[in-house]
């Protein structure tokens, strides 16, 4: 019988892509508009903000 290597769970995530939760404040109207704008282009709210501000681009 062959010894199988022990599994230690999920491999670690790439730390350069690790995201943390942050807090932003919006009025109800602003949040609704953000939701509509993001949905219109098929993105989530966070992805929409990141794309719109160009935060995913290198400086």
N, C-alpha and C positions, 0 to 999 in steps of 0.2 A: 504494500500500500504506500502510495506516495504522499509525502507531507505537503500540504497546500500552504502557501503563505497566508498569514492571518490578515484579515481585512480590518482596517482601522477606521473605516467610515469614508465619508466624502473627501476627495482631495481638496486641499486648501484653495481658496479663491485667489485670483491675481490681486495683490494689494494695490496695484496702480488703478484698478477699476472699482475698488471698494467704496461704497457710498454710505454716508451717514445721514440720518434724518436731521433736517434743519426746519426752522420755523419761520414762516412769513405771515404777515397779517394782511387781510383783504376785507373790504366791506362785502356784504352779501352780493351786491350788484357787480363788484369787480370779480368776485369768485365765479359767479354765474357766467360772466363774459369770458373769463379765462377758460372755463369748461367748454363753452360753445366754440371758441376759437380753436382750442386743442382738438376737439372732436371733429371739427370741420376738416382738419388736415390729417386726421387719423392718428393722433399722438395722445399720450397721457399728459396731464398737466405739467409734471416735472420735465418730461422730455420736450414739451413745447417751449417752456421757459428757457431751457438750456439751448435749444436750437435757435430761438428768436434772439437771444442775447449773444450767440456765438461762443458760448462757454466751452463748447466741444472742439473749438479750433485752437491751434497753437498760436501763441503770440508772435 
